Amino acid sequence: MRIVIAGGHGQIALRLERLLAARGDEAVGIIRNAAHESDLRDAGAEPVLCDLESASVEEVAAHLEGADAAVFAAGAGPGSDAARKDTVDRAAAVLFADGAERAGVRRYIVVSSMGADPNRAGDEVFDAYLRAKGEADAAVRGRSALDWTILRPGMLTDDAGTGLVRLEASTGRGPIPRDDVAGALAELLETPATAGLTLELISGSTPVSVAVKSVAGN
C-alpha cells in the first residue's frame, strides 16, 4: 500500500513510517521543514514538502494522488497558541480530508485526542486544542466519500511499547506509549472494517492485532 501521512516528522508518524517500511508498504510523509527530510528517509519514508497551513486543496490532492490511504497525524505541538491549534489541528485536518476526497483516496485515518469535543468549554490553550480536534473529527465524520476511522489515544508516553492495548469506543483515561499508537495505526490501515468507528486507545492486556480485529467485528 501507498500511505500518505500528514505531519510526517511527528513522533507517532516516524514510528508508523518505520513499521510501514518494515512490512513493505510505501510510506510518504508530508513535512513543512526541508531539514527533516533525512529523518524521514532514515525511517524508510519518502518526504514531501507541503505546508498544510498555506497549501491549496489542489496541492494537497496532488500529493495524495495514487495513495491507498491517508493518515492525518499532524499537530501544532507543545508550546503553540490557540490560533495554531485552530489552523493545524482543525483547518489542516479538514484540508487534508478535502484533498483525499479530491484525489479519490477513500481510506482516511485521523489521530485525534481523548476528550476531543467541538463544544469543549474553557479559554485555556488545551481547551482550544480539544475543541479544534473535536471540530476536525466532526468534519470528517460527515463525509460519505471517506472510509474514515478516528483514533483517540490517551496520555502519550515515550515508554517502550508493549503491544498490549485496550481499544474500544470508550476506554476511560490512561496512558499509551507512542510505539503502541503507531502499531494500532498500522493495524487499522490493514483493517478497512474499522471504517466509521471512533476509537479510544490506552494500554491494556490485548495484543494490538487482536484488539483491532475485535472492534472490526462488532
N, C-alpha and C positions, 0 to 999 in steps of 0.2 A: 504493500500500500504506500501511496504518497500522502504524507500528512503534513499540513502546514500549521505551524504553531505561532500564534501571536504572543509577543513577549518572550522571544526565543532565548534570551540571555537570563531569564529569571531562574531562581534556584530550582523550582519544580520543573520548569521547561528543560533545563540542561540535563536533569536526571532522566526525564522522559525521552529526550533525544538519544541518550546513551542506550536506553532499553530498546528503543525502536531500531536503532542501527544494529544492535546486537542480534536482533531477530530477523534482520534482513529487510526491514522496511526503509523507505526513503523519507527521512525527516528534513523538513525545511523550516528554519527559524527566522521569523521576521524580527529585525532589530532596528534601532534608530541610531546606533553608535557604531561606526566602522571599526573602532578599536576592539569591539567584541567579536569580530569575525573569526579570529583564530580560536577563541574559546569554543565556538560552535563547531568549527572543523574538528577540533580535538575530541568533541563529543560525538562526532560522526554525522553531523548535520550540515546541510547547505545553508549558509547565511544569505539573507535577502534584506537589503536596506530599504526601509519604508517607515516613515513617521506617521503612526496612526492618529496623531493629534492634528495633522495637517493634510493628510492624503485624501484624495477623492475616492469615491466608491469605484470608479473605473480603474484607478491604480491598484486598489486592493483586489478587485476581481481579477485583474491581470496576473497578480501573484498567486491567486488561487486556481487559475485555470489548470485543469488536468488533475487536480487533487482528488483523492478518495475521501478525505476527511479534513476537518479544520478544528483546531483546539484554541480557544481563547484563554491564555494563561498570563495575559499582561496585567500590570497593576501600577499605580502611581508610586507605590512603595512607601516605606517608613520615611517620615520627615516631610512628606508632601502636604500641601494645604488642601482645604476643602475644594477649592476651584479645580485642582488637578485630579482629585477623586472623581469629579464630575466629567472632566474631559477624557480621562483614561478609563476609569473603572466603569463608567456608564457609556459615554459617547463613543469611545473606541470599540467597545464591545458591540454596540449597535451597528457601527460602521462595518466591523468585521463580518457580522451576520448579513448585512446588506451585500457585502462583497461575495460572500458564499452563495447567497441566492442568485446574484448576477452571474456567477461562474458556474452555477448548476451543481454545487457541492452540497449534497443533502446532509451528510453526517456532520454534526456540529456539537462539540462538547465545550462546556463552559466551566472553568474553575472559578467558583463563586466563593462564598464565605458563610459559615454557620451564622445565623442571625440576620442574614440579608433581608431587608424589608423596605419596600418603597415608601412605607408610611412611618418609618422609624422617626421618633421624635428626638429632639436634642440639637444643640448647637456646637457640640464638640466635633473635632475632625473625624473621630471614629464613628460618630453618628452619621456624618456626611458620607463616609465610606460605606457603611451598611445600607444607607439609602441608595447610593449610586449602584451598588451591587444588586440590590433588590429591583431597582428600575431596569437595569440591564437584563436581569433574569426574566422579568415580566415581558419585556420587549421580545425576547427570544421565544418565550412560550407561545406567543400569539402567531407564530409563523408556521403555516402548514407546509411550506416548501422545504423546511428543515427537519431532519430526524435528530432532534436535539436531546441531549442529556445534560443536566445541571448537577455538578458535583460540589458539595458544600463541606469542605474539611473543617475539623475542629481546630484547636490551637496547634499551629505548626511548630515542629521542633526539628533540630538537626541531629537528633539521635539516630543511630543506625536503624534501618528498617528491620522489622521482624517478619514481614509478610503476613502478619495476622491482624485482621481488622474487624470492625463492626460497620457494616454498610446497610443502611435502612433509610426509609423515608424520614424517620425521626429517631435519633440515637441518644439524645441528651448530650451535654457538653463533655469534652475530653480532649486529650492531646492526640496528635498523629504525626509521626515522622514524615518529612518531605519525601523520603525514599518510598514510603508506602503510598503516598498520594500519587506519585509518578507510576508506581506499579498498578494502582487502581485505574488510572487513566489508560495505561497500555491495555489492560484487560477490557475496559469499556469500549475502546476502539475496535476490538475484535468481537464485540457482543452487541450487534445492532438491535437486539430485542430489548435493550435498555432505553431505547428512544421513547421520549415522552415522560421520563422519570426525573424527579428532583430528589437527590440522594444526599444524606449526611454521612460523613466518614470520620470515624475515630479508631484508635487502637482497640483491638479485641482479641478474639480467640479463633477466628475463622480464616483460613487461607484466602488470600485475595481472589484467586480464580473461583473458588467455591462460593465466596460471598457475592461475586458479580453474577454468576450463574443462578444463584438463589433469587436475587431480585429480578433477574430477567424472566424467571419462571413464574413470578407472582402475577 
